[in-house]
Amino acid sequence: EHYTPLSFQDLLLLMARYPDVCIITDTKLTDTEAVAVQFREMADEAHQLGLSYLFDRMIVQIYSPDHFTVVESVHHFPHYIYTLYQDYFGETEDAFRNKVTFCRENGIMGLTLDSEVWDSDYAPIADWQGVQVYLHTINDARTAKRLLQSGVRAIYTDFLLPADMDDT
């Protein structure tokens, strides 16, 4: 009862007003036609408002190679994250290497995994390809610190702050 939902137009206007705001999309859609419609509407609205430059401050979360292709066909965004919770990768080093290679070949900045499937043996594979790895969702400071020391670039958390890990 104390949050105000935003339309996409509201979000763009907020981003225009506050230049330090960056957004990560999380559409949850997997149907390629629905994804195309959604991103077409976003691009059209931003263009109509003269605010499409704000896409430079958006990170588009994709869920599969097809999802990436569809979004790219609508509009090229400079920043993408490939999130694997809808696209099971088999949890082998070869399968991880294939996902990281896809990211590197398509200019995708990072790969997001569930913390339960992270293996520190994946870190050199991602480093070699120049792809960052992010894990979700970590709410324990000791666990977060350990994972960050194992080669993970960043974590998703519900409430941890950097200062929370100073004491661990």
PyMOL commands that set and color helices and strands:
alter all, ss='L'
color gray80, all
select helices_A, chain A and resi 8-17+32-49+52-57+65-74+93-105+115-117+120-129+141-149+162-165
alter helices_A, ss='H'
color red, helices_A
select strands_A, chain A and resi 23-24+58-62+80-83+110-114+132-136+154-155
alter strands_A, ss='S'
color yellow, strands_A
deselect
rebuild
show_as cartoon
